[in-house]
Amino acid sequence: DQDMLVRLLNSLLELGKVRPWVIWPPGVVNPHLVYSSPQLFSFLTLQLCLRVARMNAFVICTHCQKQYMPTKRAPKTGFRNFCPECRNNGVPKQYALKDFRQRQRSENDV
């Protein structure tokens, strides 16, 4: 029964305290956003829900902050990633141009 499965998964998510967490490991420039607590049960619950939803990973677009399913594999940690809609709208090129201009300004200031 679909409703029973949904209730079970939501109960497991609640018991596992699966929710967004911000962690900032020592020596790392930027904080990380994770969706499971450090507890094993939390991680396993999140993995189970991803499998039931037939998702390989839980990914959020750098630009629009919307959840999307990666087409090939989960992006590398610390790198920008974009949903298909933002890719089609040329958003990665905008970020690349902005980065290029910033590098040019930095080189001219030296």
C-alpha positions in Angstrom: 0.0 0.0 0.0 1.5 3.3 -1.1 0.1 5.4 1.7 1.5 3.0 4.3 5.0 3.1 2.7 4.9 6.9 2.6 4.0 7.0 6.3 6.7 4.5 7.2 9.3 6.5 5.3 8.3 9.8 6.8 8.4 8.2 10.3 11.9 6.8 9.6 13.0 10.3 8.4 11.6 11.8 11.6 13.2 9.1 13.9 16.5 9.4 12.1 16.4 13.2 12.4 17.0 13.6 8.7 17.0 17.3 7.9 19.4 19.9 6.5 22.5 20.4 8.7 25.3 22.9 8.2 28.8 21.6 9.0 32.0 23.4 8.7 35.0 21.1 9.0 38.3 22.6 10.2 40.6 23.7 7.4 37.7 23.9 4.9 37.0 27.3 3.2 33.2 27.0 2.9 30.6 25.2 5.1 28.8 22.1 3.7 25.1 21.4 3.7 24.3 17.8 4.5 20.9 16.1 5.0 21.6 13.5 7.6 22.9 13.7 11.1 26.2 12.0 12.0 24.2 9.0 13.2 24.2 5.8 11.1 20.4 5.4 11.3 20.0 8.9 9.8 22.3 8.1 6.9 20.7 4.7 6.2 17.2 6.2 6.3 18.2 8.9 3.8 19.7 6.3 1.5 16.6 4.1 1.7 14.4 7.1 0.8 16.7 7.9 -2.2 16.4 4.3 -3.4 12.6 4.2 -3.1 12.5 7.5 -5.0 14.9 5.9 -7.5 17.4 8.8 -7.1 21.1 8.3 -7.0 21.8 11.5 -5.0 20.1 14.5 -3.5 21.5 17.4 -5.4 20.6 21.1 -5.2 21.3 23.6 -8.1 23.9 26.2 -7.3 22.0 28.9 -9.0 18.2 28.4 -8.4 18.6 26.2 -5.2 16.1 23.7 -6.5 16.5 19.9 -6.0 17.2 17.9 -9.1 18.3 14.4 -10.1 21.7 14.3 -11.7 21.6 12.9 -15.2 24.9 10.9 -15.0 26.3 11.0 -11.4 26.4 13.2 -8.4 28.6 16.3 -8.8 31.9 16.5 -7.0 31.9 18.2 -3.6 33.0 21.8 -3.7 32.2 22.4 -7.4 29.2 24.3 -8.8 26.4 22.2 -10.3 23.4 23.2 -12.2 20.0 21.7 -12.9 19.0 21.0 -16.6 16.8 24.1 -16.7 19.6 26.5 -15.6 22.0 24.7 -18.0 19.6 25.3 -20.9 19.3 29.0 -19.9 23.1 29.4 -20.0 23.7 30.0 -16.3 27.0 28.1 -16.1 28.4 30.4 -18.8 27.3 33.5 -16.8 29.2 32.2 -13.8 32.2 31.4 -15.9 32.2 34.9 -17.4 31.9 36.4 -14.0 34.8 34.3 -12.7 36.9 35.3 -15.8 36.2 39.0 -15.2 37.1 38.7 -11.5 40.4 37.0 -12.5 41.1 39.8 -15.0 40.5 42.5 -12.3 42.7 40.6 -9.9 45.6 40.4 -12.4 45.2 44.1 -13.3 45.3 45.1 -9.6 48.7 43.4 -9.1 
